[in-house]
Amino acid sequence: MYVNDEKTRSFIGLNVTGPGCAQLILLIKAVDAVMKSFAFPIFYEDPKPHVTVAWMLGDVTRQGSYQRIPLDETLSFTINEVQCRIGKYNFTFALKNS
């Protein structure tokens, strides 16, 4: 479970793990560099890549009405690029083929 900083929404997320996680963090850091160049704050000093699959209003973590469920299956998906728009400027960050 993730909760936004304002505590107005809770998110059910799947953590990203494995070798792709390091590459995703590199993309996040590239977006952070652009954010800094426009004097915007970065999202998180220590990013925890995840995929949001559902959200709900409020902070449900305070209610204790949720439970962590480990997945027996491995989900796989490919991210080739991340796009970031700041004002009228568009930025695309692509993973280098290794």
VMD Tcl script that draws the C-alpha trace (Angstrom):
set ca {
  {0.00 0.00 0.00}
  {1.14 3.48 -0.81}
  {-0.38 6.74 0.45}
  {0.17 10.13 -1.18}
  {1.88 12.87 0.82}
  {-1.40 14.70 1.44}
  {-3.00 11.49 2.83}
  {-5.97 11.97 0.48}
  {-5.51 8.76 -1.56}
  {-4.25 5.24 -0.99}
  {-2.85 3.07 -3.75}
  {-2.49 -0.67 -4.19}
  {0.83 -1.22 -5.88}
  {3.03 -4.03 -7.11}
  {6.71 -3.51 -6.29}
  {9.16 -3.66 -9.18}
  {12.04 -6.01 -8.44}
  {14.77 -7.80 -10.33}
  {17.28 -6.51 -12.86}
  {14.78 -4.13 -14.46}
  {14.41 -2.18 -11.23}
  {17.90 -0.66 -11.53}
  {17.15 0.47 -15.10}
  {13.86 2.01 -14.01}
  {15.64 3.92 -11.24}
  {18.03 5.32 -13.89}
  {15.00 6.63 -15.81}
  {13.58 8.16 -12.62}
  {16.90 9.91 -11.96}
  {16.90 11.29 -15.53}
  {13.42 12.76 -14.93}
  {14.64 14.13 -11.58}
  {17.51 15.92 -13.36}
  {15.02 17.68 -15.66}
  {12.82 18.59 -12.70}
  {15.82 20.14 -10.94}
  {16.78 22.10 -14.07}
  {13.35 23.79 -13.93}
  {13.72 24.38 -10.16}
  {10.99 21.83 -9.35}
  {11.42 19.37 -6.50}
  {12.19 15.78 -7.33}
  {9.61 13.18 -6.34}
  {11.59 11.02 -3.92}
  {15.23 10.86 -2.81}
  {14.97 7.07 -2.52}
  {12.52 5.93 -5.23}
  {10.63 2.67 -4.79}
  {9.45 1.71 -8.29}
  {6.00 0.16 -8.37}
  {2.98 -0.26 -10.61}
  {-0.29 1.11 -9.26}
  {-3.21 -1.23 -9.91}
  {-5.95 0.49 -7.88}
  {-6.57 3.53 -5.71}
  {-9.13 4.71 -3.16}
  {-9.90 7.92 -1.31}
  {-8.31 8.57 2.06}
  {-5.54 6.88 4.01}
  {-6.71 3.29 4.47}
  {-3.45 2.34 6.15}
  {-4.68 4.11 9.30}
  {-7.79 1.96 9.35}
  {-5.81 -1.28 9.30}
  {-8.40 -2.75 6.94}
  {-5.97 -4.10 4.39}
  {-3.64 -7.04 4.21}
  {-0.49 -7.71 2.19}
  {-0.91 -10.61 -0.20}
  {2.20 -12.15 -1.76}
  {1.82 -13.10 -5.41}
  {2.64 -16.62 -6.47}
  {2.97 -15.49 -10.08}
  {5.62 -13.31 -11.66}
  {4.28 -10.48 -13.77}
  {6.46 -9.16 -16.53}
  {6.24 -6.01 -18.59}
  {8.62 -3.91 -20.65}
  {9.25 -0.20 -20.30}
  {11.08 1.26 -23.28}
  {10.81 4.93 -22.43}
  {9.46 7.50 -20.01}
  {7.94 10.78 -21.16}
  {7.94 13.92 -19.08}
  {6.18 17.19 -19.91}
  {7.05 20.40 -18.11}
  {5.13 23.40 -19.40}
  {5.52 23.44 -23.18}
  {8.60 21.21 -23.11}
  {8.46 17.45 -23.75}
  {11.25 15.10 -22.73}
  {11.63 11.44 -23.64}
  {14.01 9.14 -21.82}
  {14.72 5.77 -23.43}
  {16.55 2.80 -22.04}
  {19.76 1.94 -23.84}
  {19.88 -1.57 -25.29}
  {22.49 -3.61 -23.44}
}
mol new
graphics top color blue
foreach p $ca { graphics top sphere $p radius 0.5 }
foreach p [lrange $ca 0 end-1] q [lrange $ca 1 end] { graphics top cylinder $p $q radius 0.2 }
display resetview
